[in-house]
Amino acid sequence: MKITNITLYKVPPRWLFLKVETDEGITGWGEPVIEGRADAVRTAVEEFLPLLKGADPMKIEDLWQTMYRGGFYRGGAEVMSAIAGIDQALWDIKGKFFNTPVYNLLGGLCRDKLKVYRWIGGDRPADIANAAREAQAQGYSAIKMNGTEEMHYIDSFAKITAVCERVAAIQAAAPGLDIAVDFHGRVHKSMAKVLARALDEYHLMFIEEPVLPQNNEALREIANHTSTPIATGERMFSRWEYKNLFEAGYVDIIQPDPSHAGGISECKKIAAMAEAYDVAVAPHCPLGPIALGACIQLDACTPNVFIQEQSLGIHYNKGGDLLDYLADPSIYVYQDGFITIPQGAGLGLEIDEEAVRRAAQTPHNWKNPLWRNFDGTVAEW
């Protein structure tokens, strides 16, 4: 079997899909994207085309190594996301060739179902209590919310109080709901330890990205201010970036993204490293249906995964949503906070290619907002 063609589709709300075709008529789909830099990732994919066309798609590890090690300069968000989408599509092809889900090629099922969570509140959290009640009524048992708006290096304690009040409002409105609070890297070390300590009494499921990954050394100090599990990793792109994080020992949950961190191949290796350090996995996925399909295949055969992010109804999904590009949306039906592991071959999903083609005629130009602090300095978003 040989790769004959690769096609890219930029579709709303902020996604990039990839289709790999072969001379045996088997096609695979992937989702290579960095939110806000879809065109840069598209270009990175196109630079790999000479390495891929005519190659055997079954040689996934060799092609991964070729893409990663074939350039003197390697890694980074855009390149690793390009590799990720290609890797997903190759696994999709391999699963379809053997008529089995990808997880069967990676060791087989180790769970019967998978816990999922949904987002509430948006970038500037609002109407949190009603959103929590709605999520619980929809059958979710876990939610995640952004904790803060912009926050300066040293900022008003009123912003800390506001986060705590929102969490308290959720617990009053929807008792029993597991809650995660995403600091989103918006909070600098000086305020992150204050916020972590203030939130400790609410017994959260986890706090996420309390500082930027460039400042992971600060997790040591933050961990001394809270007993809440600490999660990070959505902006880390290879096992080499995770290595020092594991050795430092101050993270409880990692969140590699199979559309950013080198695909299914790399994220499986990262998860295995995490298991050796007694660290849980909750893959990052505020993205589209192909990215979620890749996550679920990984989750199904990875014992230290405990929950999966998914984007149905997320505040970013304007102009398109998770189910819009699927021939069979029922594969992503959630019940009692869980999703059933799909049985289909490859990634376990069928893309509605006509819907993708139509959507790609009006491609998005999604960019994240630029925020500023009270004094006009640029803030983390």
The 8 nearest C-alpha neighbors of each residue, nearest first, counted from 0:
[[1, 55, 22, 23, 21, 56, 2, 57],
 [2, 0, 55, 53, 54, 21, 22, 3],
 [1, 3, 21, 53, 52, 54, 20, 4],
 [4, 2, 21, 52, 20, 53, 22, 1],
 [3, 5, 20, 19, 2, 52, 6, 21],
 [6, 4, 19, 18, 20, 7, 17, 3],
 [7, 5, 18, 17, 4, 19, 8, 16],
 [6, 8, 17, 16, 18, 9, 5, 15],
 [9, 7, 16, 359, 15, 10, 17, 6],
 [10, 8, 15, 362, 359, 14, 16, 7],
 [9, 11, 359, 362, 14, 358, 8, 15],
 [12, 10, 13, 319, 363, 318, 14, 362],
 [11, 13, 319, 318, 316, 317, 14, 10],
 [14, 12, 11, 365, 363, 34, 10, 15],
 [13, 15, 10, 9, 11, 12, 32, 16],
 [14, 16, 9, 32, 8, 30, 31, 10],
 [17, 15, 30, 8, 7, 29, 9, 31],
 [16, 18, 7, 29, 28, 6, 30, 8],
 [19, 17, 28, 6, 5, 27, 7, 20],
 [18, 20, 5, 27, 26, 4, 28, 88],
 [21, 19, 26, 4, 3, 2, 5, 25],
 [22, 20, 2, 3, 23, 1, 24, 25],
 [21, 23, 24, 1, 3, 0, 2, 20],
 [24, 22, 21, 25, 0, 1, 20, 26],
 [23, 25, 21, 22, 26, 20, 0, 3],
 [26, 24, 23, 21, 92, 20, 27, 95],
 [27, 25, 20, 19, 92, 21, 24, 18],
 [26, 28, 88, 92, 91, 19, 18, 89],
 [27, 29, 88, 18, 17, 19, 91, 87],
 [28, 30, 84, 88, 87, 17, 16, 85],
 [29, 31, 16, 84, 290, 15, 289, 17],
 [32, 30, 84, 81, 80, 258, 83, 15],
 [33, 31, 37, 15, 80, 40, 34, 30],
 [34, 32, 36, 37, 35, 77, 80, 40],
 [33, 35, 36, 32, 37, 13, 366, 14],
 [34, 36, 366, 365, 37, 33, 367, 13],
 [37, 35, 33, 39, 38, 34, 40, 32],
 [36, 38, 40, 32, 39, 33, 35, 41],
 [39, 37, 41, 40, 36, 42, 9, 35],
 [38, 40, 42, 36, 41, 37, 43, 77],
 [39, 41, 43, 77, 37, 42, 38, 81],
 [42, 40, 38, 44, 39, 43, 37, 45],
 [41, 43, 45, 39, 40, 44, 38, 46],
 [42, 44, 40, 46, 45, 41, 78, 81],
 [45, 43, 81, 41, 47, 42, 46, 40],
 [44, 46, 42, 48, 47, 43, 41, 49],
 [45, 47, 43, 44, 48, 42, 49, 50],
 [46, 48, 44, 45, 50, 49, 51, 43],
 [47, 49, 51, 45, 50, 46, 52, 44],
 [50, 48, 51, 47, 52, 46, 45, 53],
 [51, 49, 48, 47, 52, 54, 66, 65],
 [52, 50, 48, 54, 49, 53, 47, 2],
 [51, 53, 2, 54, 3, 49, 48, 50],
 [52, 54, 2, 1, 3, 51, 55, 50],
 [53, 55, 51, 1, 52, 2, 56, 50],
 [54, 56, 1, 57, 0, 58, 2, 53],
 [57, 55, 58, 89, 54, 2, 59, 1],
 [56, 58, 55, 59, 93, 89, 0, 92],
 [59, 57, 56, 61, 60, 55, 62, 54],
 [58, 60, 62, 61, 57, 63, 56, 89],
 [61, 59, 63, 62, 58, 64, 264, 65],
 [60, 62, 64, 63, 58, 59, 65, 66],
 [63, 61, 65, 59, 64, 60, 66, 58],
 [64, 62, 60, 66, 65, 61, 59, 67],
 [63, 65, 67, 61, 62, 66, 68, 60],
 [66, 64, 62, 69, 63, 68, 67, 61],
 [65, 67, 63, 69, 64, 68, 62, 47],
 [66, 68, 64, 65, 69, 63, 73, 70],
 [69, 67, 70, 65, 64, 66, 73, 71],
 [70, 68, 65, 66, 67, 71, 64, 73],
 [71, 69, 72, 68, 73, 67, 66, 65],
 [70, 72, 73, 69, 68, 67, 74, 66],
 [73, 71, 70, 74, 68, 69, 67, 75],
 [74, 72, 70, 67, 71, 75, 68, 78],
 [73, 75, 79, 78, 76, 72, 67, 236],
 [76, 74, 78, 77, 79, 73, 236, 80],
 [75, 77, 79, 78, 80, 236, 259, 74],
 [76, 78, 40, 80, 79, 75, 81, 33],
 [79, 77, 81, 80, 75, 76, 43, 74],
 [78, 80, 261, 82, 81, 76, 77, 260],
 [81, 79, 259, 83, 31, 77, 82, 78],
 [80, 82, 44, 78, 31, 83, 79, 84],
 [83, 81, 79, 85, 261, 80, 84, 86],
 [262, 84, 82, 261, 80, 86, 258, 81],
 [85, 83, 31, 29, 30, 87, 86, 81],
 [84, 86, 88, 82, 87, 83, 29, 89],
 [85, 87, 83, 89, 262, 84, 88, 82],
 [88, 86, 29, 84, 90, 85, 89, 262],
 [87, 89, 27, 28, 29, 91, 85, 90],
 [90, 88, 92, 86, 91, 87, 56, 27],
 [89, 91, 93, 87, 92, 88, 94, 86],
 [90, 92, 345, 88, 27, 346, 94, 89],
 [93, 91, 27, 89, 95, 90, 94, 26],
 [94, 92, 90, 96, 95, 91, 57, 89],
 [93, 345, 95, 99, 101, 91, 97, 344],
 [94, 96, 98, 345, 344, 92, 93, 97],
 [97, 95, 93, 94, 98, 92, 25, 99],
 [96, 98, 94, 95, 99, 93, 344, 345],
 [99, 97, 95, 344, 96, 94, 100, 345],
 [98, 100, 344, 94, 97, 345, 95, 101],
 [101, 99, 344, 345, 102, 94, 103, 343],
 [100, 102, 345, 94, 104, 103, 296, 346],
 [101, 103, 105, 296, 107, 104, 100, 300],
 [104, 102, 107, 101, 105, 106, 100, 99],
 [103, 105, 101, 102, 106, 107, 100, 94],
 [106, 104, 102, 103, 107, 101, 300, 297],
 [105, 107, 103, 104, 300, 102, 108, 109],
 [108, 106, 103, 102, 300, 105, 109, 104],
 [107, 109, 300, 299, 110, 102, 103, 106],
 [108, 110, 300, 299, 302, 107, 301, 111],
 [111, 109, 108, 112, 299, 300, 113, 302],
 [110, 112, 340, 113, 109, 339, 108, 299],
 [113, 111, 339, 340, 110, 338, 337, 114],
 [112, 114, 337, 338, 115, 339, 306, 340],
 [113, 115, 337, 306, 336, 307, 338, 112],
 [116, 114, 307, 306, 337, 308, 336, 113],
 [117, 115, 141, 142, 308, 307, 139, 309],
 [116, 118, 142, 143, 309, 119, 308, 310],
 [117, 119, 143, 142, 313, 144, 116, 120],
 [120, 118, 144, 130, 121, 143, 117, 127],
 [119, 121, 124, 125, 127, 144, 126, 122],
 [120, 122, 124, 123, 314, 119, 145, 125],
 [121, 123, 124, 145, 120, 148, 314, 147],
 [124, 122, 121, 148, 125, 120, 147, 145],
 [123, 125, 120, 121, 122, 145, 127, 126],
 [124, 126, 120, 127, 123, 121, 128, 119],
 [127, 125, 128, 129, 130, 120, 124, 131],
 [126, 128, 130, 125, 120, 129, 131, 169],
 [129, 127, 169, 131, 130, 172, 168, 126],
 [130, 128, 132, 131, 127, 126, 133, 172],
 [129, 131, 133, 127, 128, 132, 119, 134],
 [132, 130, 134, 128, 133, 129, 169, 173],
 [131, 133, 129, 135, 173, 130, 134, 136],
 [132, 134, 130, 136, 131, 135, 129, 137],
 [135, 133, 137, 131, 136, 132, 139, 130],
 [134, 136, 139, 132, 138, 137, 133, 131],
 [137, 135, 133, 138, 134, 132, 139, 131],
 [138, 136, 134, 135, 139, 133, 335, 334],
 [139, 137, 335, 135, 136, 336, 334, 140],
 [140, 138, 336, 135, 134, 141, 137, 335],
 [139, 141, 336, 176, 177, 135, 138, 335],
 [142, 140, 177, 116, 176, 139, 178, 117],
 [143, 141, 117, 116, 178, 118, 177, 179],
 [142, 144, 179, 118, 180, 178, 117, 119],
 [145, 143, 180, 119, 118, 120, 181, 146],
 [146, 144, 181, 180, 147, 122, 182, 124],
 [145, 147, 180, 182, 181, 162, 144, 148],
 [148, 146, 145, 162, 149, 182, 123, 158],
 [147, 149, 123, 150, 122, 146, 185, 124],
 [150, 148, 378, 185, 372, 147, 379, 380],
 [149, 151, 186, 154, 185, 148, 372, 152],
 [150, 152, 153, 154, 372, 149, 378, 187],
 [153, 151, 187, 154, 189, 190, 150, 186],
 [154, 152, 151, 190, 189, 155, 150, 187],
 [155, 153, 151, 150, 152, 156, 190, 158],
 [154, 156, 157, 158, 153, 159, 150, 151],
 [155, 157, 159, 158, 160, 154, 161, 193],
 [156, 158, 160, 155, 159, 161, 154, 162],
 [159, 157, 161, 156, 160, 155, 162, 147],
 [160, 158, 156, 162, 157, 161, 194, 163],
 [159, 161, 157, 163, 158, 162, 164, 156],
 [160, 162, 158, 164, 159, 163, 157, 165],
 [163, 161, 165, 159, 164, 160, 146, 166],
 [162, 164, 166, 160, 165, 161, 167, 198],
 [163, 165, 167, 161, 162, 166, 168, 160],
 [166, 164, 168, 162, 167, 163, 161, 169],
 [165, 167, 163, 169, 168, 164, 170, 162],
 [166, 168, 164, 170, 165, 169, 163, 171],
 [167, 169, 165, 171, 166, 170, 128, 172],
 [170, 168, 128, 172, 166, 171, 167, 173],
 [169, 171, 174, 167, 173, 168, 172, 166],
 [170, 172, 168, 169, 173, 174, 167, 128],
 [173, 171, 169, 128, 170, 168, 132, 174],
 [172, 174, 170, 132, 169, 171, 176, 131],
 [175, 173, 170, 176, 171, 172, 169, 177],
 [174, 176, 177, 173, 170, 140, 141, 178],
 [175, 177, 140, 141, 174, 173, 178, 170],
 [178, 176, 141, 204, 140, 142, 175, 203],
 [179, 177, 142, 203, 204, 143, 141, 176],
 [178, 180, 143, 205, 204, 206, 203, 142],
 [181, 179, 206, 144, 146, 143, 145, 207],
 [180, 182, 207, 145, 183, 146, 206, 144],
 [181, 183, 209, 184, 146, 208, 207, 185],
 [184, 182, 181, 185, 208, 207, 209, 145],
 [183, 185, 211, 210, 208, 182, 186, 209],
 [186, 184, 379, 183, 380, 182, 149, 150],
 [187, 185, 191, 184, 150, 210, 190, 182],
 [186, 188, 152, 189, 190, 191, 210, 185],
 [189, 187, 191, 190, 192, 210, 217, 186],
 [188, 190, 187, 191, 192, 152, 153, 193],
 [189, 191, 193, 192, 188, 187, 194, 186],
 [192, 190, 188, 194, 193, 186, 189, 187],
 [191, 193, 221, 195, 194, 190, 224, 196],
 [194, 192, 190, 196, 191, 195, 197, 189],
 [193, 195, 197, 191, 196, 192, 159, 198],
 [196, 194, 192, 198, 197, 193, 225, 191],
 [195, 197, 224, 199, 225, 193, 194, 198],
 [196, 198, 194, 195, 199, 193, 200, 163],
 [199, 197, 195, 196, 200, 201, 194, 163],
 [198, 200, 196, 201, 197, 225, 202, 227],
 [199, 201, 198, 202, 197, 196, 203, 227],
 [202, 200, 199, 203, 198, 166, 167, 163],
 [203, 201, 200, 199, 227, 204, 198, 205],
 [202, 204, 205, 178, 201, 179, 227, 177],
 [203, 205, 179, 178, 177, 202, 228, 206],
 [206, 204, 228, 179, 203, 229, 227, 207],
 [207, 205, 180, 229, 179, 181, 230, 228],
 [206, 208, 181, 230, 209, 231, 182, 229],
 [207, 209, 231, 210, 184, 183, 182, 230],
 [208, 210, 182, 207, 184, 191, 186, 206],
 [211, 209, 184, 208, 187, 186, 214, 188],
 [210, 212, 184, 213, 214, 208, 215, 209],
 [213, 211, 215, 214, 210, 234, 232, 235],
 [212, 214, 211, 215, 210, 216, 234, 235],
 [213, 215, 212, 216, 211, 217, 210, 218],
 [216, 214, 212, 217, 218, 213, 211, 210],
 [215, 217, 214, 218, 219, 247, 220, 213],
 [218, 216, 215, 219, 220, 214, 188, 221],
 [219, 217, 221, 216, 220, 215, 222, 249],
 [218, 220, 217, 222, 221, 249, 216, 223],
 [219, 221, 223, 222, 218, 217, 224, 192],
 [222, 220, 192, 218, 224, 223, 219, 217],
 [223, 221, 219, 224, 220, 225, 218, 249],
 [222, 224, 220, 221, 225, 219, 226, 192],
 [223, 225, 196, 221, 222, 192, 195, 220],
 [226, 224, 196, 227, 222, 199, 223, 195],
 [225, 227, 228, 199, 222, 224, 223, 202],
 [228, 226, 225, 205, 199, 229, 203, 202],
 [229, 227, 205, 251, 226, 206, 230, 204],
 [228, 230, 206, 251, 250, 205, 207, 252],
 [231, 229, 252, 207, 253, 251, 206, 208],
 [232, 230, 208, 253, 207, 254, 233, 252],
 [231, 233, 254, 235, 234, 253, 255, 212],
 [232, 234, 255, 254, 235, 283, 256, 231],
 [235, 233, 232, 236, 212, 255, 76, 231],
 [236, 234, 232, 233, 240, 237, 260, 255],
 [235, 237, 260, 259, 79, 234, 76, 240],
 [236, 238, 239, 240, 260, 235, 241, 261],
 [237, 239, 241, 269, 240, 242, 268, 265],
 [240, 238, 242, 237, 241, 243, 236, 269],
 [239, 241, 237, 238, 242, 235, 236, 243],
 [242, 240, 238, 244, 239, 243, 245, 237],
 [241, 243, 239, 245, 244, 240, 238, 246],
 [244, 242, 246, 245, 241, 247, 240, 239],
 [243, 245, 241, 247, 242, 246, 248, 215],
 [246, 244, 248, 247, 243, 242, 241, 276],
 [245, 247, 243, 248, 244, 242, 276, 249],
 [248, 246, 244, 245, 249, 243, 219, 216],
 [247, 249, 245, 246, 250, 244, 276, 219],
 [250, 248, 219, 247, 218, 222, 251, 244],
 [249, 251, 229, 248, 252, 230, 245, 244],
 [250, 252, 278, 229, 228, 230, 279, 249],
 [253, 251, 230, 279, 280, 278, 250, 229],
 [252, 254, 280, 231, 232, 230, 281, 255],
 [255, 253, 282, 232, 281, 283, 233, 231],
 [254, 256, 233, 282, 232, 283, 260, 253],
 [255, 257, 283, 259, 258, 260, 282, 233],
 [258, 256, 262, 260, 263, 259, 266, 83],
 [259, 257, 83, 256, 31, 262, 80, 84],
 [260, 258, 80, 256, 257, 79, 261, 83],
 [261, 259, 236, 257, 256, 237, 79, 262],
 [260, 262, 83, 79, 265, 82, 259, 80],
 [83, 263, 261, 257, 86, 264, 258, 265],
 [262, 264, 266, 257, 265, 267, 87, 297],
 [265, 263, 262, 267, 266, 268, 261, 86],
 [264, 266, 261, 268, 267, 263, 262, 269],
 [265, 267, 269, 263, 268, 264, 270, 257],
 [268, 266, 270, 265, 269, 264, 263, 271],
 [267, 269, 271, 265, 266, 270, 272, 264],
 [268, 270, 266, 272, 238, 271, 267, 273],
 [271, 269, 273, 267, 272, 268, 266, 274],
 [272, 270, 268, 274, 273, 269, 267, 275],
 [271, 273, 269, 275, 270, 274, 268, 276],
 [274, 272, 270, 278, 276, 271, 275, 269],
 [275, 273, 277, 271, 276, 272, 278, 270],
 [274, 276, 272, 273, 277, 271, 278, 270],
 [275, 277, 273, 274, 278, 245, 272, 248],
 [278, 276, 274, 275, 273, 279, 251, 303],
 [277, 279, 273, 251, 276, 274, 252, 280],
 [280, 278, 252, 303, 304, 251, 253, 277],
 [281, 279, 304, 253, 252, 303, 254, 282],
 [282, 280, 254, 306, 307, 304, 305, 253],
 [283, 281, 254, 255, 256, 307, 280, 284],
 [282, 284, 256, 254, 255, 308, 233, 281],
 [283, 285, 286, 308, 309, 256, 282, 291],
 [286, 284, 310, 309, 283, 308, 287, 313],
 [287, 285, 284, 310, 290, 14, 288, 291],
 [286, 288, 321, 290, 289, 291, 14, 310],
 [289, 287, 291, 321, 290, 292, 322, 286],
 [288, 290, 292, 291, 287, 30, 29, 293],
 [289, 291, 293, 292, 288, 287, 30, 258],
 [292, 290, 294, 288, 289, 293, 295, 287],
 [291, 293, 289, 295, 294, 290, 346, 288],
 [294, 292, 290, 296, 291, 295, 346, 289],
 [295, 293, 291, 297, 292, 296, 298, 290],
 [294, 296, 298, 292, 297, 293, 299, 291],
 [295, 297, 102, 293, 299, 294, 298, 101],
 [298, 296, 294, 295, 299, 300, 301, 293],
 [299, 297, 295, 301, 300, 296, 304, 294],
 [298, 300, 296, 108, 297, 301, 295, 110],
 [299, 301, 108, 109, 298, 107, 102, 297],
 [302, 300, 298, 303, 299, 304, 297, 109],
 [301, 303, 304, 109, 300, 110, 298, 305],
 [302, 304, 279, 280, 301, 305, 274, 278],
 [305, 303, 280, 302, 281, 279, 301, 298],
 [304, 306, 281, 303, 280, 279, 114, 307],
 [307, 305, 114, 281, 115, 304, 113, 308],
 [308, 306, 115, 281, 282, 114, 309, 116],
 [307, 309, 284, 116, 115, 283, 282, 285],
 [310, 308, 284, 285, 311, 117, 307, 116],
 [309, 311, 285, 313, 286, 312, 321, 117],
 [312, 310, 321, 313, 309, 320, 117, 322],
 [311, 313, 310, 314, 316, 320, 118, 321],
 [314, 312, 310, 315, 311, 316, 118, 119],
 [313, 315, 121, 316, 312, 317, 122, 118],
 [316, 314, 313, 317, 12, 13, 121, 312],
 [317, 315, 12, 320, 314, 313, 319, 318],
 [316, 318, 12, 319, 315, 320, 314, 11],
 [319, 317, 12, 11, 316, 320, 363, 13],
 [320, 318, 12, 11, 317, 316, 323, 321],
 [321, 319, 316, 323, 322, 311, 312, 12],
 [320, 322, 287, 311, 288, 323, 310, 319],
 [321, 323, 328, 325, 324, 320, 288, 311],
 [324, 322, 320, 325, 321, 319, 354, 328],
 [325, 323, 351, 322, 350, 354, 355, 326],
 [326, 324, 350, 351, 327, 328, 322, 323],
 [325, 327, 351, 350, 349, 328, 324, 348],
 [326, 328, 325, 329, 330, 349, 348, 350],
 [329, 327, 322, 330, 325, 331, 326, 332],
 [330, 328, 331, 332, 327, 322, 325, 326],
 [329, 331, 328, 332, 327, 341, 348, 339],
 [332, 330, 329, 328, 333, 338, 322, 339],
 [331, 333, 329, 330, 338, 334, 328, 339],
 [334, 332, 338, 337, 336, 331, 335, 138],
 [333, 335, 337, 336, 138, 338, 332, 139],
 [336, 334, 138, 337, 139, 333, 140, 137],
 [335, 337, 139, 140, 334, 138, 114, 115],
 [338, 336, 114, 113, 334, 333, 335, 115],
 [337, 339, 333, 113, 112, 340, 334, 332],
 [338, 340, 112, 341, 113, 337, 111, 333],
 [339, 341, 112, 338, 342, 111, 299, 113],
 [342, 340, 343, 347, 339, 330, 100, 348],
 [341, 343, 347, 100, 340, 344, 99, 339],
 [344, 342, 347, 100, 341, 345, 99, 348],
 [345, 343, 100, 99, 95, 98, 347, 94],
 [344, 346, 94, 91, 100, 95, 101, 347],
 [345, 347, 91, 292, 348, 293, 101, 100],
 [346, 348, 343, 344, 345, 341, 100, 342],
 [349, 347, 346, 350, 343, 292, 325, 330],
 [350, 348, 326, 325, 351, 327, 347, 346],
 [349, 351, 325, 352, 326, 324, 348, 355],
 [352, 350, 326, 325, 324, 354, 353, 355],
 [351, 353, 355, 354, 350, 356, 324, 326],
 [352, 354, 356, 355, 351, 357, 358, 324],
 [353, 355, 357, 352, 351, 356, 324, 358],
 [356, 354, 352, 358, 353, 357, 359, 324],
 [355, 357, 353, 359, 354, 358, 352, 360],
 [358, 356, 354, 355, 359, 360, 353, 361],
 [357, 359, 355, 360, 10, 356, 361, 354],
 [358, 360, 10, 362, 356, 361, 9, 357],
 [359, 361, 358, 357, 362, 356, 10, 9],
 [360, 362, 359, 358, 363, 10, 357, 11],
 [363, 361, 359, 10, 9, 360, 11, 364],
 [362, 364, 11, 365, 13, 10, 12, 361],
 [363, 365, 366, 362, 13, 35, 37, 11],
 [364, 366, 35, 13, 363, 367, 12, 34],
 [367, 365, 35, 368, 364, 34, 36, 13],
 [366, 368, 35, 369, 365, 380, 34, 370],
 [369, 367, 370, 366, 380, 365, 35, 379],
 [368, 370, 367, 380, 371, 377, 378, 379],
 [371, 369, 378, 377, 380, 368, 379, 149],
 [372, 370, 377, 378, 375, 376, 373, 369],
 [371, 373, 375, 376, 374, 378, 377, 151],
 [372, 374, 375, 371, 376, 151, 150, 149],
 [375, 373, 372, 376, 371, 377, 151, 378],
 [374, 376, 372, 371, 373, 377, 378, 370],
 [377, 375, 372, 371, 374, 378, 373, 370],
 [378, 376, 371, 370, 372, 375, 379, 369],
 [377, 379, 371, 370, 372, 149, 376, 380],
 [380, 378, 185, 149, 370, 184, 377, 150],
 [379, 185, 370, 378, 149, 369, 368, 183]]
